[in-house]
Amino acid sequence: MQSAVDLGRAGLPSKMRRMPHRRAARWLVSAAVFVALFALLPLAFIVWIAVQTGWETVSALVFRPRVGELLFNTTLLVLLTVPIAIILSVALAWLTERSDLPGARLWAWLCVAPLAIPAFVHSYAWITMVPGLHGLWAGVLVSVIAYFPFLYLPISAALRRLDPALEDAAAALGLGPSRVFWRVVMPQLRLAICGGSLLVGLHLLAEYGLYVFIRFDTFTTAIVDQFQSTFNGPAANMLAGVLVTCCFVLLGLEVLVRGEERYARVGAGAARSQQRTNLGRATMPSLLLLVATTLLALGVPFVTIGRWLIAGGAEVWRLDEIGLALGQTLFLSLAGALLATVAAMPMAWISIRAPGPLQRLLEGCNYIVGSLPGVVIALALVTITVRIALPLYQTLFTILVAYALMFLPRALVSLRASIAQAPVELERAASSLGRRPLNALWSTTIRLSAPGAAAGMALVALGIMNELTATQMLAPNGTRTLAMAFWSYSSEIDYASAAPYAFIMVAMSLPLTWLLYVQSKRMAGR
Amino acid sequence: MSFLEIRGLHKHYGPVAALAGVDLDVASGSRTAIVGPSGCGKTTLLRLIAGFEAPDQGRIVLGGEVLANGGAAVPAHRRGIGVVAQDGALFPHLTIGDNIGFGMGRGDDKRAERIVELAYIVGLDKAILKRRPHELSGGQQQRVALARAMAMKPRLMLLDEPFSALDTGLRASMRKAVAELLEAAGITTILVTHDQAEALSFAAQVAVMRDGKFSQVGTPRDLYLKPKDRMIAEFLGDAIILPASISGGFANSPLGRIAVDTNDSRDVARIMLRPEQIGLKRTSREGMSGTPDMLFGEVTESEFAGSTCMIAVRLLNNADPPDAAAIGNTPLILRKSGMDAPTVGEIVRLTVSGKAHVFV
């Protein structure tokens, strides 16, 4: 009788449908909460240190001319680099996606390829080619070259996705081609431009090696200097605090500018394929732009590395040393990638299967921490281990945790995209066939999202392989990764001995960059 | 003197000929529908008229102004031709109001007023103007697209299957509303559709398109009752096609002696009747006897579908069959009112009203 009454209630059937899911969900939510809380540790420590240090010391450390100078440098760098990179990327993306430029596909790949070269290798290439290069404009030049693909990728993907019917509609309403571009195409690129600019901005704040080469001081270089001279003093921590604030300003700006508009295609049906604009007499200048970009972004590093390799001859290939560095790098990259992917799994699952306010909050934590410069995370972990858990200081565990925190968003994005493609019905079918919830999850969704997880792991591994700052500060004594070896040789101005390491890093990154390129094509539906 | 004049239009995409010589005349202020199966080239024709693409060959002249001649073409934004696309193609980054006002000058001080007026004309509430396209239903999006196209007072309006995304009930009422609205504004209109009922009810002139060419152009009534060939006949509606011999304005067919729309004489011809020309009267087997010149049939299938009922009738006697064996066993498929339809097994008397059409 009771059950009959209950069945009559509207709420019950849906509750019953969720039943087989519930235990798995609870388990995954706890895991995600744990990961998010753990990720917040570095931030919490910066706040805690500030409180502990006391306001007077904090203000004495923060409000001083040196900080003002660094702030000025960093702000100027961002304000100059980002707009130039946006203009360059929009032009390149339009040429490769929407014009009849000869060899468009090859150029598109060449516009992504600079990502395979670590920023400090770009800088190394420039400084050995033009030794006098230094200061703000040098910083802007190398930064644009090293980071514009972060803008080019989302912008070209967005251009590919645009519905050409909108441009036709605007033309029929009396708008000429250039006004169509400004009033219809550009507004729809806004999301891509915002996202890409944020990424570039965060990299500018976080990069260390690039700016050391060309003797341009930013917060990150100052923090590392401070750390090297006074180890874990409050001065370094307070600089990190200001740097974190800068990151938050960028994140906030991006949210403001992005707004809440929707740029998806309205209406049903497949979009028509786009027509490419005939460049006509503009073909030569357009080709020239692409050739120049490629020469600067790929030609300079490759020529420099090649030149040093030739100059160094067989002597610079100290195989035992290189082999050791390669082995250590591969081990750290794979272990870090595995940890980051496992840590991202619960979060990714929740964000697709059980989205809600809690999920958005947890995800936000992960993204904010992931956007912090490596130097900040490393400094926080140094502080934590030295003060609370000294045995963990400079251990494999700590460095892997740092990697996981830094690169979690990369793993999360890939995982989420692939879980979204594994229909929940399969999980339910497995449950109804008698699998226990976690088992059902394993045999359906996790299996199906394996390719996405692998892609995410590859991207994390790429990040770790080229990571320098956190590795230097946290890795166990005796660790010497490719990036560290490269760095120590080039610091000693032994550019020839550094060249093999640069070469290996680039050679190993190229396939992963190709993966990134293919992934962005697929996301645009091609 | 026609307002829009199209002569010998050709367009190729690689080896595929999308348009293979199209001629069309559209009178000022009239409505024309272009109908054809998907892939017949009708959307390509529309895109050429709109100026989104240039023809390989042929001329497009609008109101005496040459818009395209061979490869040379006036670009779309200088043509003053309104387009309403299949899904509306509203700008997702703009509000409804800004969508409608998109083609107007931004400094125009009467802009806001005009937007409200246009929204009213297409039957949209003023409150909707602040919303975004994705918040609107399909029908509302189409109205916005129409208002947006009308805002620039086009000389010619092109509708590219604008009703096909709407559900059946809404489709008919939207079609009527749009037809009346454009008529009132005096805008010459071309509608492209794959739906024959839509084409016949919307336009004064209908062009049937197939394989990149017009196979027939005429008034809806002419096309429906006097199609040029069997394919057009069946594309525009159900058709009963019979072998017959014709002479002196009459045909001898499996359905007896039927008046035809020609005075030609031919021994072998094909005639066409629309099912609604055939009337059914209930009778019985006894009623059949002693009336040799009448035509009787037996209902073999009856499929109830609400307002209509589909009935299959097998002929029991043919008056004078040229190839009776072939036709005798093929039942006639008729659509009748669902109210009082005969049931399976009943005997009916068949009568033919109007004239049958003879295929050339």
Interface residues (C-beta under 8 A of the other chain):
Chain A: D163 A165 L166 D168 A169 A170 A171 A172 L173 G174 L175 G176 P177 V180 R183 V184 P187 Q188 R190 E261 R262 Y263 A264 R265 V266 G267 A268 G269 Q275
Chain B: R47 A50 G51 F52 E53 P75 A76 H77 R78 R79 G80 I81 G82 V83 A85 Q86 D87 G88 A89 L90 F91 P92 H93 L94 F102 G103 R132 P133 H134 G138 Q141 A145 R148 A149 A151 M152 A165
